[in-house]
Amino acid sequence: MLSNMDRTVDPCDDFYEFACGNFIRNTMIPDDQQSVDMFTSIDDDLQRQLRASLEAVTDKDIKPFRLANAFYQSCMNQTQIEKLGLEPLMKVLRILGGWPILLDDWNAEDHDWKEYVYQNQYLGYSVNYFLTMELDVDPKNNTRRLIAVDQAWLSVPREFMMEGLSHEIVKLYYDYMVDIAVLLGADKERAIRELGDVLDFEFQLAQMSKPEEERRDSFKQYNPITVSEMSKKFPSIPWLEYFNKIMSPLVTVSPDEWIIVKEPDFIHQLEDLLARTPKRVIGNYAVWRVVRDNVDYLTEKLRQRKQLFWERVSGETEREPRWLECTRLVSSALPISVGAMYVRKYFDEDAKNNAMEMVADIRKQFRVIIEKVDWMDEQTRSAAIEKIDAMENLIAYPDELLDDSKLEEYYEKLEISKDALFDNLIAVNLVASNYSLERFRQPVNKTDWVDFGDAAVINAFYLPNENSMQFPAGILQGQFFNKDRPQYMNYGSIGFVIGHEITHGFDDQGSQYDKNGNLAQWWAQQTKEKFLKKAECIIHQYDNYIDDRVGLKLNGINTQGENIADNGGIKEAYMAYKLWVERNGPEPRLPGLDYSPEQMFWVSAANSWCAKERTESLKLNIFTDEHSPSKFRVIGPLSNVPDFAKDFNCPLGSKMNPVKKCVVW
């Protein structure tokens, strides 16, 4: 931690530079990474552990572990992948009726956009290229599930797509599309022409879509309507057939089934777009999306072309080593197997108990904040206290990961081959898809272990629709947590993360859900207005930050939820640390250190966000990530906390102790 600091910088002027300056100066970003930070350094160790576990599996191990090993081997066997060549993909294209761009005799009359969707479901691929269909918990009654329909998934972020070919990334993407088509056998002139039409089709989908800034109000997206009403309102789409084809034979949908339509205007415009677009363009678009999603699992030539595109977008000049690509792929394909292998071999059980104690402490402090804020009416305050008290904690991993029979049962229908990566992915996708269809009519189990079995993850989550927090085993280690070091370091790092997740329950989006995790108007109108005014202060604060490394302004609206969580989280973690000191007595200073434990708490908090990033990656994140760049995750919250200024004796009016502060919680 000390080696990361640049103590020549005044902490009251730029605390990020003070805490992280030497880290940024002394860190080299490997050619196969976009950035180096605390998350990536823990991830490096985690991936090595996963590799060792995957490679150590024998025939004596349980089936779920043998499946993970076979999947890993199929990914590592590049000789076999080259031998199979393009045939696995071509087989899929034949099922889809061929890719028009590769065919002279493609007959438009034989094809319809809906058939692509139905075939994708059959193959385990995404059904969301024209409009998104999800099996969601009902936001207003989370004991049951509903079908939700939303705007399409785009292949390039909307902000970029809206600029068309004048945006550098869209132009790079178009060149990539053409080159992949040519590698699959298309004539280049035809590919340029026909994929230009495909890009234009997706450009129109982007224009019809709402930007994320306008999608933060869950009430506006809650538009329930029956299938029969949908058929009247959007008559060109046979909705009853559509839902049944996608969900059969496991689920039968009736005309009375309730559907949540998140963006009704999008569907109206989609009907018009589909009616006026030639079927060849639609066919080329639908099949391109499948091709695009499968490039990683095919020949070296295709993957090299993708790497060239990705290099220009992210700045990474090399691919990760093959073993690392394969451990990541197995982790995402079989998260429960891999999570179980990880926690059984590597997880320190003491970390779970210590984390539970910290969560209890930090929750208690958030409760104190709610009890004391002067802008809440008593009824809303009481509902907020009930919500914080009802919040579930899912820490480390579910016990089922230690139960062989549970794992065996979950994976009983899955078969994996050691020499067919492409087919393995289809098999895994189908098992996941069928699992979600099989439980569609069952009562919702908020703590379904399968949903939380992904333990080998370095992240944390708050789920508004369940009012629950998840801290997977993967994050309870390394820079974030170690039971054998001073508590100011733990409260500053993982404590900050815990406080952040708790506060998500009360940010601009989480606050729309009540103690049971249901979308509900539980705020008195006047209190809600005061809350939104405070959130507006955060929006303006971050809107006014310019990242001078790339000369870009932050997006205060899209990042407000994360910024509110950062601001509340660090304050709660500090209060909880002070409570720990009251219980256990003050901690000694580290030998040779002229900083107090309180000052070291702030240094530890900032250290969690020390990052060296490529400019390409930083630009991409400013446009697309709901989190602020690392620097502003330190400067923003700390400059709003009076305790920070007090601990570092920052004069009022200095950069880290501004006269005007934004405080939501």
C-alpha positions, 0 to 999 in steps of 0.5 A: 500500500505504501509503495503505491503512494506518492507522498510528495502530493498534498492529500488535500489537493488530489488524494487519488494521486497521493494514494495511487501516484507511484502505482500509476507511474510504476505499473506497466500494463501487459499487452493482453490487458486493458488495465491493471488494478486491484481487481485484476491482480486478485483475478490473476491469482484466481485464474491460476488457481482455477487452472490448477483445479481444472487440470487436476480433475481425474476420472474419480471426481464427480461428474460436474468436475469432469464436465468442467475438465472436458470443457477446458480440454475442448477449449485447449485442443486447438489442433482439433478446433483447426481440424473441424474448421468452419464446419461447426458454424456452417452446420448452424448456418444451414439450420438457419437456412443459410447466410444470404451473403454467401448464397446466390440462390437464397429465396426471400419468400422462404424466410421470416424474421421470426423463424430466425428467433425460433431457430436461435432458441432451438440452438441455445443462441440469443433471441434478443436481436430484434427485440429482447425477451426475458423471463423476469421476476414480476417487479411488483410481485416478486413471488412470480415470474413474467415474460418481459419484452424490451428493446433489442440488444445492439452489437455496438453501444447505442452512443456509438451506433447513433453516429453511424460510420462517422464514429471510429468504432462503428467504422472498425466494426463494419470493416470487421464484419466484411472481413469475417464474411470474406473469411467465410467465403463471401465475395468482398464487393457483395459483402461491402454492399450487403453488410452496409445494409445490415449496419443501416438496419442496426443503426435504425434499431439504435435510433428507435431505442431509448438511451440509458439516461431515460431508462432509470425509472422502473415505473415507466418500464412497467407496462403490463398487458395480456398477450391478446391485448398485445395482438391488438396493439401490435398486430403485425406480430403473432404474439401467441405463436411467438411466445409459445414457439420460444418457450415450448414444450416446457411452458405453454402461454395462453392469450391471458398471459401477462407480459411486461412491455418495457418500451411500447414505442420501440415495438411500434417502430419495430413493426414499421421497420420490419415491414419496410426492410427487404427480407434479404437484409433481415436474413443477413442481419440475423445470421451475422449476429449468430456468426459474430457471437461464435467467432471466438470458438472457431479457427485461428484466422477468424480469431486473429481478425477479431483480435485486430478489431479488439486491439483498435477498440481497447488498446490490447495488442495481444490475446491472453494466453490460451489457458487463460481464455479457456479458464474464463470460458469454462467459468462463464459456461459452468459457473457452478462447477467452477465455483464449487471447485474453487471454494472447496480448495481455496476459500478461507472459511474465516473470511466468511465469518469476518465478512458477516461481522463487517456487513452487520456493522456497516448495515447498523451504521446505515440504519443510524444515518437513516434515523438521523437524516433531517429531510425524511418524513417519519413514515418514509423513515420507518419504511426505510429502516424496515428495508435495511433490516430486511436486507438479505446477505448472501456471503461467499457461497451457498452451502450446496456447492459442498453437496455432491448430489446437488451438483450432480442433479443440476448437471445430470442432463449435460454431456460435454465432449473433450474434442468439440468446443463449439457443440459444448457451448450449444449444450451448455446454453441449452441446459441454462435456457431449459433450467430457466424455462422449467422454473418459470411457473414455479414460485420464486425462491429468492435464495435459489442456490443456483443463482448464487453459485457463481462464487469464483467472481471478484465482484459484489452485487445488490439485487433490488428485486430481492433486496439482497446483497451478494459478496462472492468468495472471490472478492473476500481476499487479496487487497480487499480482505485479509483477516490478519491485517489491521482492521482499518485496511479491511474496513477501508477496502471491502468495507467500502464495497459492502457499504456501496452495495448496501447503499444501492438499495437506496440509490435512484433506482434501488429506492424504487423497490420496497423492503420485500424487493417489490417495485412500490411507491413507498416514499412520501412525495415531499421526501422523494422530491428532497431525495431527488434534489440531493441526487441532482447535486451528485449528478452535477458534481460528476457531470463537471468532472473532466478526465484530463487523460482523455479530455472527456466529461463524465456522464453524471446521469448514467453514473449517479446510482454508482456514485450515490453508492460510493458516497454512502458506502465510504461514509458507512464503512468509516462509521463502522470502523470507528464503532469497531475501535470503540469495541476493540480499542484503537489500533497501533500505528504501523512501524515507521508510519507517520499516519494515524489509523484513521488516515490509513483507512482513507488510504486503504479505501483509495488504494482499492481503486488505484488503476493504470488504464489504456486510453482506449479502454478509459474512453470506452468506459466513460461512454458505456460504464455505469461506474465513474473512472477509478480516479473519481471514485476516490476524489468524488466521495472523499471530497464530500465527507467532512471526516476525511477533511478532518483526518487530513486537516484539509482547509475548507475550500481546498480541492478535497474539502470544498465548501459545497458538498453533495450528501445523499446519505 
